[in-house]
Amino acid sequence: MLNYWQDEPGAVGVNEMCRRLGVSKPGLYREFGGEDGLMVAVLDHYWETVIQPSFQPLTTERPFAEVLRGVLLWLTEERGMPAGCLFAKMRTASAQLGPATSARVVVLRRDMRGAYQAWFERGLARSEVNAAIAPERAGYLLDTQLRTVQMLVSEGEPPGAVRAQAELALACLLPS
């Protein structure tokens, strides 16, 4: 997972991955069926260990604006992991992914937008968000903007500046 996260998903081929991990190519193929299967396994592991825990604050009873600030801080602070998001990188590198990985990215992107939409709907029910915005659009906006934050951070942009721009872009979700 860290190899793909640090070096971009399409930048590390099977031979290099086998060398780095100290495994044989036939062993990798036996275990994962090839590079596409390996990437699906890596993506699923990343989803379970990094993405899903990051969704926990979205399900709390804390106010929407407070959780949004916390999410932006978490995305832009040093966490002892590679910068940015492996899932965002895989979405960007979709042309370099195999069919199984591409299909998994589509499903997980839908799940991610659904989690953002549900979070917005909870805020809507508590009158904490802009009622003029449809929840589906809010989910899409959150997905797009938070992915942008992750990509900018991984490109080395100053975290404070990235966070400030994201706050500006997402301010429309909050009541006036």
C-alpha positions as CSV (number, residue, x, y, z in Angstrom):
1,M,0.0,0.0,0.0
2,L,2.7,2.5,0.9
3,N,4.6,1.7,-2.3
4,Y,1.6,2.8,-4.4
5,W,0.8,5.7,-2.1
6,Q,4.3,7.2,-2.1
7,D,5.2,6.5,-5.8
8,E,1.8,6.9,-7.5
9,P,-0.3,3.8,-8.5
10,G,0.8,3.6,-12.1
11,A,4.5,4.3,-11.4
12,V,5.4,0.9,-9.8
13,G,5.2,-2.1,-12.1
14,V,4.9,-5.7,-11.0
15,N,8.6,-6.4,-11.4
16,E,9.5,-3.4,-9.2
17,M,6.9,-4.3,-6.7
18,C,8.1,-7.9,-6.4
19,R,11.7,-6.6,-6.0
20,R,10.6,-4.2,-3.2
21,L,8.5,-6.7,-1.4
22,G,11.0,-9.6,-1.8
23,V,8.4,-11.9,-3.4
24,S,8.5,-13.8,-6.7
25,K,6.4,-12.7,-9.6
26,P,4.7,-16.2,-9.8
27,G,3.9,-15.8,-6.1
28,L,2.3,-12.5,-6.6
29,Y,0.2,-13.8,-9.5
30,R,-0.8,-16.9,-7.5
31,E,-1.9,-14.7,-4.6
32,F,-3.6,-11.8,-6.5
33,G,-4.0,-12.9,-10.1
34,G,-1.7,-10.1,-11.3
35,E,-1.2,-6.4,-10.8
36,D,-4.9,-5.6,-11.1
37,G,-5.8,-8.0,-8.3
38,L,-3.0,-6.6,-6.2
39,M,-4.2,-3.0,-6.7
40,V,-7.8,-4.0,-5.8
41,A,-6.4,-5.7,-2.6
42,V,-4.4,-2.6,-1.8
43,L,-7.3,-0.3,-2.4
44,D,-9.6,-2.3,-0.2
45,H,-7.0,-2.4,2.6
46,Y,-6.6,1.4,2.2
47,W,-10.3,1.9,2.3
48,E,-10.7,-0.1,5.5
49,T,-7.7,1.3,7.4
50,V,-7.6,4.9,6.3
51,I,-10.8,6.0,4.6
52,Q,-13.5,4.4,6.7
53,P,-12.0,5.6,10.0
54,S,-11.9,9.1,8.5
55,F,-15.7,8.9,8.0
56,Q,-16.3,8.4,11.7
57,P,-16.6,12.2,12.5
58,L,-19.2,12.5,9.7
59,T,-21.6,10.3,11.7
60,T,-21.3,12.1,15.0
61,E,-23.8,14.5,16.5
62,R,-21.3,17.3,16.4
63,P,-22.3,20.4,14.4
64,F,-21.7,20.2,10.6
65,A,-19.4,23.3,10.5
66,E,-17.3,21.9,13.4
67,V,-16.8,18.5,11.7
68,L,-16.0,20.2,8.4
69,R,-13.2,22.2,10.1
70,G,-11.9,19.1,11.7
71,V,-12.0,17.1,8.4
72,L,-10.1,19.9,6.6
73,L,-7.5,20.1,9.4
74,W,-7.1,16.3,9.4
75,L,-6.6,16.3,5.6
76,T,-3.9,19.0,5.7
77,E,-2.0,18.2,8.8
78,E,1.1,15.9,9.1
79,R,-0.2,12.4,10.0
80,G,3.0,10.3,9.7
81,M,1.8,8.9,6.4
82,P,2.5,9.8,2.8
83,A,1.0,13.1,1.8
84,G,-2.4,13.1,0.1
85,C,-4.7,10.2,-0.5
86,L,-4.0,6.9,-2.3
87,F,-7.7,6.7,-3.3
88,A,-7.6,10.2,-4.8
89,K,-4.4,9.2,-6.6
90,M,-6.0,6.1,-8.0
91,R,-9.0,8.1,-9.2
92,T,-6.6,10.5,-11.0
93,A,-4.6,7.6,-12.5
94,S,-7.7,5.7,-13.7
95,A,-6.3,5.3,-17.3
96,Q,-3.4,3.3,-15.8
97,L,-5.5,1.0,-13.7
98,G,-6.7,-2.5,-14.7
99,P,-10.4,-3.2,-15.2
100,A,-11.0,-4.7,-11.7
101,T,-9.3,-1.7,-10.0
102,S,-11.2,0.8,-12.2
103,A,-14.5,-0.9,-11.3
104,R,-13.6,-0.8,-7.6
105,V,-12.7,2.8,-7.8
106,V,-16.2,3.6,-9.3
107,V,-17.9,1.7,-6.5
108,L,-15.9,3.3,-3.7
109,R,-16.3,6.8,-5.2
110,R,-20.1,6.3,-5.1
111,D,-19.8,5.1,-1.5
112,M,-17.7,8.2,-0.6
113,R,-20.2,10.6,-2.2
114,G,-23.0,8.8,-0.4
115,A,-21.3,9.2,2.9
116,Y,-20.8,13.0,2.2
117,Q,-24.4,13.3,1.1
118,A,-25.7,11.5,4.3
119,W,-23.6,13.8,6.4
120,F,-25.0,16.9,4.7
121,E,-28.6,15.5,5.1
122,R,-28.0,15.1,8.8
123,G,-26.9,18.7,8.9
124,L,-29.9,19.7,6.9
125,A,-32.2,18.0,9.4
126,R,-30.6,20.1,12.1
127,S,-30.7,23.3,10.1
128,E,-26.9,23.5,10.2
129,V,-26.4,23.7,6.4
130,N,-27.6,25.8,3.5
131,A,-31.1,24.4,2.7
132,A,-31.0,25.8,-0.8
133,I,-28.4,23.1,-1.8
134,A,-29.7,19.7,-2.8
135,P,-28.0,16.9,-0.7
136,E,-26.8,15.1,-3.9
137,R,-25.1,18.3,-5.1
138,A,-23.5,18.8,-1.7
139,G,-22.2,15.3,-1.6
140,Y,-20.6,15.8,-5.1
141,L,-19.2,19.2,-4.0
142,L,-17.7,17.8,-0.8
143,D,-16.2,14.9,-2.8
144,T,-14.7,17.2,-5.4
145,Q,-13.3,19.8,-3.0
146,L,-11.9,17.3,-0.4
147,R,-10.2,15.3,-3.3
148,T,-8.7,18.6,-4.5
149,V,-7.4,19.3,-1.0
150,Q,-5.7,15.8,-0.9
151,M,-4.2,16.3,-4.4
152,L,-2.8,19.7,-3.6
153,V,-1.3,18.5,-0.3
154,S,0.3,15.6,-2.1
155,E,1.8,18.1,-4.6
156,G,3.5,20.0,-1.8
157,E,1.2,23.0,-1.6
158,P,1.3,24.8,1.8
159,P,-1.3,23.1,4.0
160,G,-2.6,26.3,5.5
161,A,-3.2,27.8,2.1
162,V,-4.9,24.7,0.9
163,R,-7.1,24.6,4.0
164,A,-8.1,28.3,3.6
165,Q,-9.0,27.8,-0.1
166,A,-11.1,24.7,0.8
167,E,-12.9,26.6,3.6
168,L,-13.7,29.4,1.0
169,A,-15.0,26.9,-1.6
170,L,-17.1,25.0,1.0
171,A,-18.5,28.0,2.7
172,C,-21.5,27.9,0.4
173,L,-22.7,24.7,2.3
174,L,-23.2,26.7,5.5
175,P,-26.1,28.9,6.2
176,S,-25.6,32.6,5.4
